[in-house]
Amino acid sequence: MVAIGPLNIRFDLLIFLVSLGILYGIFRFLGLKSKQREAVIGTWFYGFLAWKGSAIVIGLLTTRDISLALYATGGVWSQWIAAVVVLWLVYRLDRDLLGYWMLSGLLIWLGMTLAVPVYGTILNLSDQPIHLWSAILILLLLGTTWRWMHEPTRGKILWTVCGASGIWLFNSYAVGQIQWWMIVIALVLFGLTVYLARPSKKVIQISVGVLVVLAVVNAVLPEKATQSVTTETASTGLNIGQIPPSFELQRTDGSTFDLTSLRGQRVVVNFWASWCPPCRAEMPDMAAFAKERDDVTIVAVNTTTSERDPADAVSFVEPYEDAFTVVYDRDGQVGDAYRIQAMPTTYVLDESGVIIAKQFGAIDKNWLDAQLN
């Protein structure tokens, strides 16, 4: 999230909304009528409403508290509900607008990819944030789509979808988060595309040539560690790929906790306060994750200087003491070092103490699973 005064706005959603505004301007420049622009962009907007609305309902069923449900993400279920709504609206979309819709999807994806750095390596090439490689591939697919968007055909749409699934697979593999069902989906899409929209001989030759070149490059380059950042090269800071400040704080029982004692383990550092609704909303999911994962330690840092009564924090977090390492930032120095402006704020550290993910705002079990699998 980004903090605008006391208001927290998820950064990815901010990019999404900005992308919709840019798309509206692009479609107006291309000569689409007002109803056509609204039809294309409306698919994404109503998908967003379906995601947030279902998240609130799921959160209300879970917490039975509307003030907490407003901050719920809904997890995978809300994502699937939003996807179904978007696909239904696309199914009903005028066929002549399908090319513009594909273009809109790629532009939103490009914005998200550029805005959220993800570290990983591919084919033993130099260590670079994988989102830059992905952005280049999306731009190439975007250029191809731009050429046929005025005259969409089944074959062109299918090949664009197939190309997007390939980029998704590439990204997942590079960051070590690939799973068997992702490969199955990509292979099914590729098989369906070849069957329904057979490629020309030239396309096949170029594709085989690209695969051969990549295989040769991968074979001749020397092996190297796939970890993109090491403790020797990482600088101190709060960005992904840097090592955050260490700290020593007291636990509830008065004993001292040192963050460096967890070096060699994967760690989640979460800043929270008892008066913060998003903090209260995320605690049950964090506890469920912590109880399932013995290989990850969650350090819950209470911003005690923001509490009206420190006793409120102690009583609130008591049910979670068996899941978290709870510590108290009583003088605010750690919060200042981590530049805590919005709560909750979460940092995920790898075994070397390097930041591999961060989130400003509420997290859930699905987000933790995605970052630490």
C-alpha positions as CSV (number, residue, x, y, z in Angstrom):
1,M,0.0,0.0,0.0
2,V,0.9,3.6,-0.2
3,A,0.1,6.0,2.6
4,I,-1.8,9.2,1.8
5,G,-2.1,10.8,5.2
6,P,-4.1,8.3,7.3
7,L,-5.5,6.6,4.1
8,N,-3.9,3.4,2.9
9,I,-4.2,2.5,-0.7
10,R,-2.9,-0.8,-2.1
11,F,-0.2,0.0,-4.7
12,D,-1.2,-2.6,-7.2
13,L,-4.8,-1.4,-7.1
14,L,-3.6,2.2,-7.5
15,I,-1.7,1.1,-10.6
16,F,-4.8,-0.8,-11.8
17,L,-7.0,2.3,-11.5
18,V,-4.4,4.5,-13.2
19,S,-4.1,2.0,-16.0
20,L,-7.9,2.2,-16.6
21,G,-7.6,6.0,-16.9
22,I,-4.8,5.7,-19.4
23,L,-6.7,3.1,-21.4
24,Y,-9.7,5.4,-21.6
25,G,-7.5,8.1,-23.1
26,I,-5.9,5.6,-25.6
27,F,-9.3,4.3,-26.8
28,R,-10.5,7.8,-27.2
29,F,-7.4,8.6,-29.3
30,L,-8.1,5.5,-31.4
31,G,-11.6,6.7,-32.2
32,L,-13.7,4.4,-30.1
33,K,-17.2,5.7,-29.2
34,S,-18.1,6.4,-25.6
35,K,-20.2,3.3,-25.3
36,Q,-17.4,1.1,-26.8
37,R,-14.9,2.6,-24.4
38,E,-17.2,2.0,-21.5
39,A,-17.9,-1.6,-22.6
40,V,-14.2,-2.6,-22.8
41,I,-13.1,-0.8,-19.6
42,G,-16.3,-1.8,-17.8
43,T,-15.3,-5.4,-17.9
44,W,-12.3,-4.7,-15.7
45,F,-14.1,-2.2,-13.4
46,Y,-17.0,-4.6,-12.7
47,G,-14.5,-7.4,-12.1
48,F,-12.8,-5.1,-9.5
49,L,-16.2,-4.6,-7.9
50,A,-16.9,-8.3,-7.9
51,W,-13.5,-8.9,-6.2
52,K,-14.0,-6.3,-3.5
53,G,-17.6,-7.1,-2.9
54,S,-17.0,-10.9,-2.5
55,A,-14.0,-10.1,-0.3
56,I,-16.2,-8.1,2.0
57,V,-18.8,-10.9,2.2
58,I,-16.2,-13.6,2.9
59,G,-14.5,-11.3,5.5
60,L,-17.9,-10.7,7.1
61,L,-18.6,-14.5,7.3
62,T,-15.2,-15.0,8.8
63,T,-14.9,-12.1,11.3
64,R,-18.6,-11.2,11.8
65,D,-17.4,-7.6,12.0
66,I,-18.1,-5.2,9.1
67,S,-15.3,-2.8,10.2
68,L,-12.8,-5.7,9.7
69,A,-14.5,-7.2,6.6
70,L,-13.9,-3.9,4.7
71,Y,-10.2,-4.7,4.8
72,A,-10.4,-8.4,3.8
73,T,-8.9,-9.5,0.5
74,G,-11.1,-12.6,0.1
75,G,-8.1,-14.8,-0.9
76,V,-8.3,-17.1,-3.9
77,W,-12.1,-17.3,-3.8
78,S,-12.6,-13.6,-4.5
79,Q,-10.0,-13.8,-7.3
80,W,-11.9,-16.6,-9.0
81,I,-15.2,-14.8,-8.6
82,A,-13.7,-11.7,-10.2
83,A,-12.2,-13.8,-13.0
84,V,-15.6,-15.4,-13.8
85,V,-17.3,-12.0,-13.9
86,V,-14.7,-10.6,-16.2
87,L,-14.9,-13.6,-18.6
88,W,-18.7,-13.5,-18.6
89,L,-18.6,-9.8,-19.6
90,V,-16.0,-10.5,-22.3
91,Y,-18.2,-13.3,-23.6
92,R,-21.0,-10.8,-24.1
93,L,-18.7,-8.2,-25.5
94,D,-19.1,-7.2,-29.2
95,R,-16.7,-9.4,-31.2
96,D,-15.2,-6.3,-32.9
97,L,-14.1,-5.0,-29.5
98,L,-12.2,-8.2,-28.4
99,G,-8.9,-7.0,-29.9
100,Y,-9.2,-3.8,-27.8
101,W,-10.0,-5.8,-24.7
102,M,-6.9,-8.0,-25.2
103,L,-4.9,-4.8,-25.6
104,S,-6.4,-3.4,-22.3
105,G,-5.4,-6.6,-20.5
106,L,-1.8,-6.5,-21.7
107,L,-1.5,-2.8,-20.8
108,I,-2.8,-3.4,-17.2
109,W,-0.5,-6.4,-16.9
110,L,2.5,-4.3,-18.1
111,G,1.7,-1.6,-15.5
112,M,1.5,-4.2,-12.7
113,T,4.7,-5.9,-13.9
114,L,6.7,-2.7,-14.0
115,A,5.4,-1.4,-10.7
116,V,6.1,-4.5,-8.6
117,P,9.7,-5.7,-8.7
118,V,10.3,-9.5,-8.5
119,Y,13.7,-11.0,-8.2
120,G,14.8,-14.1,-10.0
121,T,17.1,-15.5,-12.7
122,I,16.5,-17.3,-16.0
123,L,18.9,-19.3,-18.2
124,N,21.8,-18.4,-15.9
125,L,21.8,-14.9,-17.2
126,S,23.0,-12.0,-15.1
127,D,20.9,-11.4,-11.9
128,Q,18.2,-8.9,-12.8
129,P,14.7,-8.3,-11.4
130,I,12.6,-10.8,-13.4
131,H,9.9,-8.2,-13.9
132,L,12.1,-6.3,-16.4
133,W,12.5,-9.4,-18.5
134,S,8.8,-10.1,-18.3
135,A,8.0,-6.5,-19.2
136,I,10.0,-6.8,-22.4
137,L,8.1,-9.9,-23.4
138,I,4.8,-8.3,-22.6
139,L,5.8,-5.3,-24.8
140,L,6.5,-7.6,-27.7
141,L,3.1,-9.3,-27.3
142,L,1.5,-5.9,-26.9
143,G,3.1,-4.8,-30.2
144,T,1.8,-7.9,-32.0
145,T,-1.7,-7.4,-30.6
146,W,-1.7,-3.7,-31.6
147,R,-1.3,-4.8,-35.2
148,W,-4.5,-6.9,-35.3
149,M,-6.7,-5.3,-32.7
150,H,-8.9,-3.6,-35.3
151,E,-9.6,-6.9,-37.0
152,P,-9.7,-9.7,-34.3
153,T,-10.0,-13.3,-35.4
154,R,-10.2,-16.5,-33.4
155,G,-6.7,-17.5,-34.4
156,K,-5.1,-14.2,-33.4
157,I,-6.9,-14.0,-30.1
158,L,-5.8,-17.6,-29.2
159,W,-2.2,-17.0,-30.1
160,T,-2.1,-13.9,-27.9
161,V,-3.6,-15.9,-25.0
162,C,-1.1,-18.6,-25.6
163,G,1.8,-16.1,-25.6
164,A,0.5,-14.6,-22.4
165,S,0.4,-18.0,-20.7
166,G,4.0,-18.6,-21.9
167,I,5.2,-15.3,-20.2
168,W,3.3,-16.3,-17.1
169,L,5.0,-19.7,-17.1
170,F,8.4,-18.0,-17.7
171,N,7.9,-15.6,-14.8
172,S,6.8,-18.4,-12.4
173,Y,9.8,-20.6,-13.3
174,A,12.3,-17.8,-12.9
175,V,11.2,-16.9,-9.4
176,G,10.9,-20.6,-8.3
177,Q,7.2,-20.6,-7.9
178,I,6.2,-22.8,-10.8
179,Q,3.7,-25.6,-10.0
180,W,2.5,-28.6,-12.1
181,W,-1.0,-27.1,-12.7
182,M,0.6,-24.0,-14.3
183,I,2.4,-26.2,-16.8
184,V,-0.8,-28.2,-17.5
185,I,-2.8,-25.0,-18.1
186,A,-0.1,-23.7,-20.5
187,L,0.1,-27.0,-22.4
188,V,-3.7,-27.2,-22.7
189,L,-3.8,-23.7,-24.1
190,F,-1.0,-24.4,-26.5
191,G,-2.6,-27.6,-27.7
192,L,-6.0,-25.9,-28.1
193,T,-4.5,-23.0,-30.0
194,V,-2.6,-25.3,-32.4
195,Y,-5.7,-27.3,-33.0
196,L,-8.1,-24.4,-33.6
197,A,-5.7,-21.9,-35.1
198,R,-3.0,-23.8,-36.8
199,P,0.3,-21.8,-37.2
200,S,2.0,-21.2,-40.5
201,K,5.2,-23.0,-41.3
202,K,7.1,-19.8,-40.9
203,V,5.8,-19.4,-37.3
204,I,6.8,-22.9,-36.4
205,Q,10.3,-22.4,-37.9
206,I,10.9,-19.2,-35.9
207,S,9.6,-20.7,-32.7
208,V,11.8,-23.8,-33.0
209,G,14.8,-21.5,-33.8
210,V,14.2,-19.4,-30.7
211,L,14.0,-22.5,-28.5
212,V,17.2,-23.9,-30.0
213,V,19.1,-20.6,-29.4
214,L,17.9,-20.4,-25.8
215,A,18.9,-24.1,-25.2
216,V,22.4,-23.4,-26.6
217,V,22.8,-20.2,-24.5
218,N,21.7,-22.2,-21.4
219,A,24.2,-25.0,-22.2
220,V,27.3,-22.9,-22.8
221,L,27.0,-20.4,-19.9
222,P,28.7,-21.4,-16.7
223,E,26.7,-22.5,-13.7
224,K,26.1,-20.0,-11.0
225,A,24.0,-19.6,-8.0
226,T,20.4,-18.7,-8.8
227,Q,20.0,-16.5,-5.7
228,S,19.7,-13.0,-7.0
229,V,21.1,-11.2,-4.0
230,T,23.7,-12.3,-1.4
231,T,24.7,-10.9,1.9
232,E,28.0,-9.9,0.4
233,T,26.4,-7.8,-2.4
234,A,23.2,-6.6,-0.7
235,S,23.2,-3.1,0.7
236,T,21.3,-1.9,3.8
237,G,17.9,-0.5,3.1
238,L,14.2,-1.1,2.9
239,N,13.8,-2.0,-0.8
240,I,13.5,-5.5,-2.2
241,G,17.0,-6.9,-2.5
242,Q,18.4,-5.0,0.5
243,I,19.0,-6.0,4.1
244,P,16.7,-4.1,6.6
245,P,18.0,-2.6,9.9
246,S,18.4,-5.2,12.7
247,F,16.9,-4.6,16.1
248,E,16.6,-5.8,19.6
249,L,13.2,-5.5,21.4
250,Q,11.5,-7.0,24.4
251,R,9.0,-9.7,24.3
252,T,5.8,-9.7,26.4
253,D,7.6,-11.7,29.2
254,G,10.4,-9.1,29.3
255,S,13.0,-11.2,27.6
256,T,15.1,-9.7,24.7
257,F,14.7,-10.7,21.1
258,D,17.4,-10.1,18.5
259,L,16.4,-10.2,14.8
260,T,19.9,-11.4,13.8
261,S,19.3,-14.5,15.8
262,L,17.0,-15.7,13.0
263,R,19.6,-15.4,10.3
264,G,19.5,-18.7,8.3
265,Q,15.7,-18.8,8.6
266,R,13.0,-17.2,6.5
267,V,11.3,-14.4,8.5
268,V,8.2,-12.3,8.3
269,V,8.4,-9.0,10.1
270,N,5.0,-7.4,10.6
271,F,4.3,-4.0,12.2
272,W,0.9,-3.7,13.9
273,A,-1.2,-1.9,16.4
274,S,-4.2,-3.0,18.4
275,W,-6.4,0.0,17.2
276,C,-5.6,-0.7,13.5
277,P,-8.6,-2.5,11.8
278,P,-6.4,-4.0,8.9
279,C,-4.0,-5.3,11.6
280,R,-6.8,-7.0,13.4
281,A,-8.2,-8.4,10.1
282,E,-4.9,-10.0,9.1
283,M,-4.0,-11.6,12.5
284,P,-6.1,-14.8,12.1
285,D,-4.6,-15.6,8.7
286,M,-1.1,-14.9,9.9
287,A,-1.7,-17.3,12.8
288,A,-3.1,-20.0,10.6
289,F,0.0,-19.7,8.3
290,A,2.4,-19.7,11.2
291,K,0.9,-22.9,12.7
292,E,1.3,-24.7,9.3
293,R,4.8,-23.5,8.5
294,D,7.6,-24.5,11.0
295,D,10.2,-23.2,8.5
296,V,9.1,-19.6,8.7
297,T,9.2,-17.3,11.8
298,I,6.7,-14.4,12.1
299,V,7.9,-11.5,14.2
300,A,5.0,-9.3,15.1
301,V,6.3,-5.8,16.1
302,N,3.8,-3.7,18.1
303,T,4.2,0.0,17.4
304,T,3.7,0.7,21.1
305,T,4.1,4.5,20.9
306,S,0.9,4.6,18.8
307,E,-1.2,2.7,21.4
308,R,-3.5,4.7,23.7
309,D,-2.8,2.1,26.4
310,P,0.0,-0.5,25.9
311,A,-2.1,-3.0,27.9
312,D,-4.6,-3.0,25.0
313,A,-1.9,-4.4,22.7
314,V,-0.9,-7.1,25.2
315,S,-4.5,-8.3,25.7
316,F,-5.2,-8.2,21.9
317,V,-2.2,-10.2,20.9
318,E,-2.4,-12.8,23.7
319,P,-4.4,-15.4,21.6
320,Y,-1.6,-15.3,19.0
321,E,1.4,-15.5,21.3
322,D,1.8,-19.2,20.5
323,A,2.0,-18.5,16.8
324,F,4.2,-15.4,16.6
325,T,7.3,-13.9,18.2
326,V,5.6,-10.8,19.7
327,V,7.9,-7.8,20.5
328,Y,7.2,-4.2,21.5
329,D,8.7,-1.1,19.9
330,R,8.2,1.0,23.1
331,D,10.3,4.0,22.1
332,G,9.5,4.0,18.4
333,Q,13.1,3.7,17.2
334,V,12.5,0.6,15.2
335,G,9.4,2.0,13.5
336,D,11.4,5.1,12.6
337,A,14.2,2.9,11.2
338,Y,11.7,1.0,9.0
339,R,9.9,4.3,8.1
340,I,6.5,3.0,9.2
341,Q,3.9,5.4,7.9
342,A,1.0,3.0,7.3
343,M,-0.1,0.0,9.3
344,P,0.1,-2.9,9.0
345,T,3.5,-3.1,7.1
346,T,5.1,-6.4,6.4
347,Y,8.6,-7.4,5.2
348,V,9.6,-10.9,4.1
349,L,13.2,-11.9,4.6
350,D,15.1,-14.8,3.1
351,E,17.7,-16.9,4.9
352,S,20.4,-14.2,4.3
353,G,18.2,-11.5,5.9
354,V,17.5,-10.0,2.5
355,I,14.0,-8.5,1.7
356,I,12.3,-10.6,-0.9
357,A,8.8,-9.1,-0.6
358,K,7.0,-6.3,1.3
359,Q,3.5,-5.1,1.7
360,F,1.9,-1.9,3.0
361,G,-1.5,-2.9,4.2
362,A,-3.3,-6.1,5.3
363,I,-1.9,-9.5,4.2
364,D,-3.5,-12.9,4.2
365,K,-2.5,-16.5,4.1
366,N,-2.6,-16.7,0.3
367,W,-0.2,-13.8,0.1
368,L,2.2,-15.4,2.6
369,D,2.0,-18.7,0.7
370,A,2.8,-17.0,-2.6
371,Q,5.9,-15.2,-1.1
372,L,7.3,-18.2,0.8
373,N,6.6,-21.2,-1.3
